[in-house]
Amino acid sequence: MNGTREGHTCVYKYDKYPFHAIGCVSYLWKPETNQDESNLINRQLWIWCHPSCYNELWEELKICFKPENRDSDISELHQQTFSSGEITVISLKDTLNRHRLIGPSSNQILYQVLKPANILKKDASEQWWQKYYQIPSKSLAYTQQGEFIESLDKTPSPGEYTPYSVIGVTVGDPRISRPDRKTKVTKIKDVDMDNTLCYDKLVPDVSMSALWNSDIRQEVKTTKMSDQKLNELKSDIMIPGLF
């Protein structure tokens, strides 16, 4: 419930358990932090399902909550939504992507691909991260998340971490630092590391992410560097993979 781990379950048609299964789902609560008092009042829950059962699950949710209004669209985003009492259900279909890495080298791949962004960088126009990280608690969380990412390079196996752990990190565009040629992940040597480090750092602040903010998600989408601009930058550099 505190948002530090992702959950998994199987959902069924309303009042039909253990029959009429709809499918398996993953779910995640927005991290419950002491610094964010509004989050203690307005909780958010994300649910992921397989595309093949999306429509059936959406209709079943409406049966469960008995919405007060028919399906409506959120302006500009064109997302379906309905409300029931104090609960609002919004479809995030086709707005979030999930990638799954499996194998002993997944830690090193994440470490080499996901580089924490420079949130202190000053641009001509104020960017979303400059406003978001002005809050001291969020800035502190960013520092803790960076320390956790650094620990990936010192952890030989993903099994060292708590299963289904959730780590929120604001990273730079991976397309910019991606090498032009295919490379192999650098295998680390065995290190003497206290495994409790992986558990001690798993607190709600480390799991917090700006992705929970729909306005930020939309701004990231609209301000993302175009492929054309990216190719122009790459053509101007002398050393592949560096900017």
Phi, psi and chi 1 to 4 in degrees:
 res  aa     phi    psi   chi1   chi2   chi3   chi4
   1 MET       -  -20.5  -70.0  -72.1  -71.6      -
   2 ASN   -87.6   -0.7   64.9   -1.8      -      -
   3 GLY    85.3   10.7      -      -      -      -
   4 THR   -90.8  -10.4   59.7      -      -      -
   5 ARG  -140.3  145.4  -64.5 -179.7   65.5 -177.5
   6 GLU   -85.7  140.3 -179.3 -175.1   75.3      -
   7 GLY  -107.1  162.4      -      -      -      -
   8 HIS  -139.5  141.0  -58.5  -94.3      -      -
   9 THR  -159.8  176.4 -170.9      -      -      -
  10 CYS  -115.1  133.5 -178.0      -      -      -
  11 VAL  -105.0  148.8  -66.9      -      -      -
  12 TYR  -125.7  165.5  -61.0   79.1      -      -
  13 LYS   -61.4  151.6  -73.9 -174.0  174.2  -64.3
  14 TYR   -56.3  123.1  179.2   68.8      -      -
  15 ASP    62.7   28.4 -154.2   22.0      -      -
  16 LYS  -118.6   -1.3  -62.6  -66.1 -176.0 -179.4
  17 TYR   -59.0  136.8  177.1   83.7      -      -
  18 PRO   -96.5   23.3   36.0  -35.8      -      -
  19 PHE  -108.0  169.0  -54.6  103.8      -      -
  20 HIS    58.8   55.0  -57.9  -76.2      -      -
  21 ALA   -68.5  140.1      -      -      -      -
  22 ILE   -92.6  -44.3  -64.5  177.3      -      -
  23 GLY   160.5  174.3      -      -      -      -
  24 CYS   -85.8  143.4  -64.9      -      -      -
  25 VAL  -133.4  157.1  -60.0      -      -      -
  26 SER  -112.6  146.9  -57.8      -      -      -
  27 TYR  -141.7  154.1   60.9   90.2      -      -
  28 LEU  -148.3  127.6  173.4   63.4      -      -
  29 TRP   -85.9  144.3  -74.4   96.1      -      -
  30 LYS   -63.2  131.1 -179.3  179.1  178.7  180.0
  31 PRO   -51.6  135.8  -27.3   35.7      -      -
  32 GLU   -98.1  101.0 -173.0  175.7   13.5      -
  33 THR  -105.6  150.9   62.3      -      -      -
  34 ASN   -71.4  -26.7  -64.8  -33.5      -      -
  35 GLN   -75.6  -24.6  -67.5   86.9   -8.1      -
  36 ASP  -103.5   89.9 -170.8    0.0      -      -
  37 GLU   -67.3  -31.5  -65.1 -178.4   -2.7      -
  38 SER   -65.4  -29.3   61.6      -      -      -
  39 ASN   -69.2  -25.4 -173.7   48.9      -      -
  40 LEU   -71.2  -22.8  -59.1  178.3      -      -
  41 ILE   -94.2  -45.8  -58.4  174.9      -      -
  42 ASN  -107.0   95.6  -59.2  -45.1      -      -
  43 ARG   -84.5  150.6  -64.0  -57.5  -52.1  -86.6
  44 GLN  -124.9  142.9  -67.4 -174.8   45.4      -
  45 LEU  -133.5  126.8  173.1   67.9      -      -
  46 TRP  -102.0  138.0  -80.8  -12.4      -      -
  47 ILE  -127.1  128.1  -57.9  175.5      -      -
  48 TRP  -111.7  138.7  -69.6  -87.4      -      -
  49 CYS  -136.9  168.3   69.3      -      -      -
  50 HIS   -70.6  142.0 -168.3  -85.3      -      -
  51 PRO   -54.2  -29.3  -26.4   34.6      -      -
  52 SER   -67.1  -22.3   62.8      -      -      -
  53 CYS  -116.0   11.7   63.6      -      -      -
  54 TYR   -59.7  -51.9  166.9   80.4      -      -
  55 ASN   -60.7  -41.1  -68.9  -29.9      -      -
  56 GLU   -66.0  -41.2 -175.1  177.3    5.6      -
  57 LEU   -67.0  -40.6  177.7   58.6      -      -
  58 TRP   -60.9  -44.1  178.2 -103.1      -      -
  59 GLU   -67.7  -33.6  -65.9  -59.2  -38.9      -
  60 GLU   -70.4  -34.3 -157.4   63.4   29.8      -
  61 LEU   -62.3  -37.9  -72.4  173.9      -      -
  62 LYS   -67.5  -32.8  -70.9 -169.5  -72.1 -174.4
  63 ILE   -68.4  -40.0  -66.2  175.6      -      -
  64 CYS   -67.7  -43.2  -65.0      -      -      -
  65 PHE   -92.1  -12.0  -70.6  108.8      -      -
  66 LYS    47.6   68.4  -60.7  178.0  176.1   59.6
  67 PRO   -59.7  148.1   23.3  -33.9      -      -
  68 GLU   -81.8  -18.0  -58.6  164.9   -6.8      -
  69 ASN  -130.4  155.9   62.5  -50.5      -      -
  70 ARG   -73.3  170.0  -63.3 -177.6  177.3 -179.8
  71 ASP   -55.5  136.4  -76.0    4.0      -      -
  72 SER  -136.0  161.9   58.7      -      -      -
  73 ASP  -104.3  139.6  -74.3  -17.0      -      -
  74 ILE   -79.3  127.6  -59.2  177.8      -      -
  75 SER   -52.4  141.6   59.7      -      -      -
  76 GLU    72.5  -42.5  -61.5 -177.9   -0.3      -
  77 LEU   -84.2  -23.3  -59.6 -179.2      -      -
  78 HIS    54.7   48.8  -58.4  -66.1      -      -
  79 GLN  -108.5  136.1  -64.0  171.4  -16.1      -
  80 GLN   -71.1  145.3  -72.1 -176.5  -50.5      -
  81 THR  -154.7  152.7  177.8      -      -      -
  82 PHE  -149.7  159.6   64.2   81.0      -      -
  83 SER  -126.4  150.3  -60.2      -      -      -
  84 SER  -148.3  105.7  176.8      -      -      -
  85 GLY    63.2 -125.1      -      -      -      -
  86 GLU   -91.2    4.3  -62.8 -178.9   -7.3      -
  87 ILE  -103.7  131.3  -61.7  175.8      -      -
  88 THR  -121.3  129.1  -60.8      -      -      -
  89 VAL  -111.9  124.7 -178.2      -      -      -
  90 ILE  -122.4  131.7  -57.7  173.8      -      -
  91 SER   -81.2  124.6  170.6      -      -      -
  92 LEU  -104.8   23.5  -63.0  179.8      -      -
  93 LYS   -56.9  131.7 -174.2  174.6 -176.6  -68.1
  94 ASP    66.7   22.4  -60.8  -32.7      -      -
  95 THR  -117.1  -19.9   61.7      -      -      -
  96 LEU  -126.7  142.7  -64.4  171.9      -      -
  97 ASN  -112.0  146.1  -67.9  -31.8      -      -
  98 ARG  -127.2  134.1  -73.8  166.5   62.8   93.3
  99 HIS  -122.7  142.3  -57.5  -84.7      -      -
 100 ARG  -119.4  124.2  177.1  176.2  -64.3  177.0
 101 LEU  -108.4  129.4  -61.8 -178.5      -      -
 102 ILE  -127.6  132.7  -59.8  175.9      -      -
 103 GLY   135.4  165.6      -      -      -      -
 104 PRO   -67.0  -18.8   24.8  -34.5      -      -
 105 SER  -100.0    7.5  -61.1      -      -      -
 106 SER   -62.8  -35.5   56.0      -      -      -
 107 ASN   -59.9  -46.8  -83.8   10.4      -      -
 108 GLN   -67.8  -34.7  -75.2   69.4   52.0      -
 109 ILE   -63.8  -46.4  -67.8  176.0      -      -
 110 LEU   -61.3  -41.4  -70.4  174.9      -      -
 111 TYR   -63.9  -39.3  173.4   77.4      -      -
 112 GLN   -82.5  -21.1  -65.3 -178.9   24.6      -
 113 VAL   -95.8  -42.1  173.1      -      -      -
 114 LEU   -95.4  106.0  -56.3 -179.6      -      -
 115 LYS  -108.3  123.4  -60.8  -61.2 -177.6 -177.7
 116 PRO   -52.2  134.8  -27.8   36.3      -      -
 117 ALA   -72.3  155.7      -      -      -      -
 118 ASN   -85.4   93.0 -179.4    9.7      -      -
 119 ILE   -75.3  -10.8   61.9  173.4      -      -
 120 LEU   -89.7   -4.2  -60.1  178.4      -      -
 121 LYS   -65.4  130.1 -179.4 -178.8  178.3 -178.8
 122 LYS   -96.9  125.4  -60.9  -64.6 -176.4 -179.8
 123 ASP  -111.1  167.3  -65.6  -42.1      -      -
 124 ALA   -59.8  -41.1      -      -      -      -
 125 SER  -110.3  144.6   58.6      -      -      -
 126 GLU   -68.2  127.3 -171.1  175.7   39.3      -
 127 GLN   -96.4  166.8  -56.6  -66.0  -24.7      -
 128 TRP   -61.3  -37.2   68.9  -96.4      -      -
 129 TRP   -69.7  -27.8   60.2   83.0      -      -
 130 GLN   -66.9  -36.5  -65.2  171.5  -20.7      -
 131 LYS   -77.4  -41.6  -65.7  178.0  -71.9 -174.9
 132 TYR   -63.7  -43.0 -177.8   80.0      -      -
 133 TYR   -91.5   11.1  -73.2  109.6      -      -
 134 GLN   -69.7  -24.2  -78.7 -179.6  -10.2      -
 135 ILE   -74.4  121.8  -57.3  174.9      -      -
 136 PRO   -53.5  -40.5  -27.2   35.7      -      -
 137 SER   -64.9  -36.9   60.8      -      -      -
 138 LYS   -72.8  -35.5  -70.5 -176.9  170.0   59.4
 139 SER   -65.7  -40.3  179.5      -      -      -
 140 LEU   -65.4  -40.7  176.1   60.1      -      -
 141 ALA   -61.5  -38.5      -      -      -      -
 142 TYR   -61.2  -40.7  174.2   82.6      -      -
 143 THR   -63.3  -43.5  -58.8      -      -      -
 144 GLN   -65.3  -37.6  -65.0  173.4  -28.6      -
 145 GLN   -66.3  -38.2  -67.4  164.1   -6.6      -
 146 GLY   -63.1  -38.8      -      -      -      -
 147 GLU   -64.3  -36.8  -67.2  173.7   -6.1      -
 148 PHE   -67.3  -41.2 -163.5   96.7      -      -
 149 ILE   -61.8  -38.9  -72.8  -64.9      -      -
 150 GLU   -63.5  -30.6  -72.4  -63.3  -36.2      -
 151 SER   -68.8  -18.9   73.6      -      -      -
 152 LEU   -62.2  -34.5  -70.3  174.4      -      -
 153 ASP   -74.4  -10.5 -168.1   41.2      -      -
 154 LYS  -111.3    5.1  -57.9  175.1 -177.0  178.0
 155 THR  -112.1  111.1  -48.5      -      -      -
 156 PRO   -62.3  -31.2  -19.1   31.1      -      -
 157 SER  -136.8  143.9  169.8      -      -      -
 158 PRO   -60.7  -21.4  -20.8   32.1      -      -
 159 GLY   -66.7  -10.5      -      -      -      -
 160 GLU   -73.1  -16.5  -59.9  -71.6  -21.2      -
 161 TYR  -100.3  159.2  -66.9   91.8      -      -
 162 THR   -62.3  133.0  -54.3      -      -      -
 163 PRO   -56.3  138.7  -25.1   34.8      -      -
 164 TYR    61.8   30.0  -55.0  113.0      -      -
 165 SER   -65.6  148.5  -59.7      -      -      -
 166 VAL  -116.7  121.1  176.8      -      -      -
 167 ILE  -124.4  122.8  -49.0  -60.1      -      -
 168 GLY   -99.9  124.0      -      -      -      -
 169 VAL  -137.9  133.9 -176.3      -      -      -
 170 THR   -90.4  115.8  -61.1      -      -      -
 171 VAL  -117.8  161.5  -59.6      -      -      -
 172 GLY   -74.2  163.5      -      -      -      -
 173 ASP   -60.9  113.7 -168.7  -23.8      -      -
 174 PRO   -62.2  -21.6  -20.1   32.4      -      -
 175 ARG   -66.4  -27.8  -60.7  175.2  -58.0  164.0
 176 ILE   -72.7  -41.2  -64.7  178.5      -      -
 177 SER   -92.3    1.7   57.1      -      -      -
 178 ARG   -69.5  130.1 -177.0 -179.8   62.3 -172.1
 179 PRO   -68.0  152.0   24.2  -34.2      -      -
 180 ASP   -69.7  -28.7  -71.1  -16.1      -      -
 181 ARG  -110.0  151.0  -63.2 -178.5  179.9 -179.9
 182 LYS   -65.1  130.6 -176.6  178.1  179.4 -179.5
 183 THR  -125.5  164.4   59.9      -      -      -
 184 LYS  -102.1  147.8  -68.4 -175.7  178.1 -179.0
 185 VAL   -67.3  142.2   64.9      -      -      -
 186 THR   -81.1  118.1  -57.0      -      -      -
 187 LYS   -79.5  128.3 -173.8  175.8 -179.6 -179.7
 188 ILE   -85.1  156.3   64.5  173.4      -      -
 189 LYS   -82.9  158.7  -61.1  179.5  179.6 -179.9
 190 ASP   -61.2  134.5  -67.2  -22.7      -      -
 191 VAL  -124.1  153.4  -65.7      -      -      -
 192 ASP   -86.7  100.9 -176.6   14.8      -      -
 193 MET  -130.7  137.1  179.3 -178.9  177.6      -
 194 ASP   -75.7  113.9 -175.3   -0.6      -      -
 195 ASN   -64.5  -18.7  -67.9  -16.7      -      -
 196 THR   -67.2  -17.0   57.7      -      -      -
 197 LEU   -59.2  -37.6  174.8   66.0      -      -
 198 CYS   -67.2  -28.3  -53.6      -      -      -
 199 TYR   -88.8  -38.2  -63.5   88.3      -      -
 200 ASP   -63.5  -32.6  -68.1  -17.7      -      -
 201 LYS   -83.7   -7.4  -72.6 -176.4  177.7  -67.5
 202 LEU   -84.0   79.3 -165.0   59.6      -      -
 203 VAL  -120.4  160.3  -65.1      -      -      -
 204 PRO   -52.2  -36.3  -29.6   36.3      -      -
 205 ASP   -61.9  -35.5  -73.6  -17.1      -      -
 206 VAL   -70.3  -28.8  176.3      -      -      -
 207 SER   -85.2  -12.4  -58.0      -      -      -
 208 MET   -65.7  144.0 -166.7   59.6 -167.3      -
 209 SER  -146.1  147.3  170.7      -      -      -
 210 ALA   -69.9  -12.0      -      -      -      -
 211 LEU   -61.5  -22.4  -80.8  177.4      -      -
 212 TRP   -69.3  -16.2  -70.8   96.9      -      -
 213 ASN   -91.6  113.7 -171.7  -48.5      -      -
 214 SER   -64.6  -33.2   59.4      -      -      -
 215 ASP   -66.2  -39.0  -67.3  -26.6      -      -
 216 ILE   -68.1  -41.1  -70.4  179.6      -      -
 217 ARG   -59.2  -42.2  -66.7 -159.8  -55.7  -90.8
 218 GLN   -67.4  -38.7 -176.2   64.0   16.2      -
 219 GLU   -67.2  -40.5 -176.6  172.7  -10.7      -
 220 VAL   -61.0  -40.1  170.3      -      -      -
 221 LYS   -66.5  -42.0 -179.7  179.0  178.5  179.9
 222 THR   -80.7  -23.9   56.0      -      -      -
 223 THR  -101.9    3.3   59.1      -      -      -
 224 LYS   -61.4  139.9 -176.8 -173.0   71.2  172.1
 225 MET   -62.3  132.0 -177.6 -175.0  -64.5      -
 226 SER   -71.9  157.5   65.6      -      -      -
 227 ASP   -61.9  -34.8  -69.4  -22.7      -      -
 228 GLN   -63.4  -46.3  178.1 -178.5   -4.5      -
 229 LYS   -64.1  -39.0  179.5   62.3  175.5  177.6
 230 LEU   -62.9  -43.2 -179.6   65.7      -      -
 231 ASN   -65.7  -35.1  -68.5  -28.1      -      -
 232 GLU   -65.0  -41.0  -69.4  176.3   -4.9      -
 233 LEU   -65.0  -41.2  -71.6  175.5      -      -
 234 LYS   -66.8  -32.9  -73.9 -169.4  172.7 -176.5
 235 SER   -73.5  -17.0   64.1      -      -      -
 236 ASP   -92.5   -7.9  -67.4  -23.1      -      -
 237 ILE   -97.9  157.3   61.3  176.0      -      -
 238 MET   -94.1  -32.1  -60.8  -61.8  -66.5      -
 239 ILE  -107.0  118.1  -57.1  177.2      -      -
 240 PRO   -58.9  137.4  -22.6   33.4      -      -
 241 GLY    87.7   -2.4      -      -      -      -
 242 LEU  -120.5  145.8  -63.4  177.4      -      -
 243 PHE  -124.7      -  -83.1   83.8      -      -
